[in-house]
Amino acid sequence: MAQRIPIADLAQRLLRKPATALDPEERRVLDSFDTGSIVSRDAADEADARSSVADRLADRVAAVGGSWSFIIGFTVVLFGWMLLNSDVLTRFGWAFDPYPYIFLNLMLSTLAAIQAPVIMMSQNRQAAKDRLAASLDYETNLRAELDILRLHEKLDALVIDRLAALEAKIDGLANHAPAA
């Protein structure tokens, strides 16, 4: 089993900074580096695990409100409302919102007043997901970089050992060679 190196030593040797100056991502990478565990995680899974019911509801409202099916369906409902109140119900004197459709305008304003902040909440959540994805990418990239650095150190040590062995062999041959 490999000898465990303290995080402070790893931080100084690999990142050239004291352990107290490590970011949370760097600390997680060095912890995983020390234990030999993997550091990569799925950003979508992490974001879903951290989300609340309100966050998921805002995402659903934004997904529905920002779709072509919503736009087409809403357009059909608006034209139906106007047709119904301008032509069909007016013939019988039952038009509850005749032209200029004041009640329809009130409902549209209310919908916009509710939908806009919900969509902004979803955009804020998407920005948080993007920041999380960037953080996880940084951790993965840092871990890969440190693994490559560690491999270089091992290869350098092997090359130095082989060169020392060859040098000793050459010195041994030179010392045992017959004098001319």
Beta strands, then each sheet from edge to edge (+ up, - down):
end
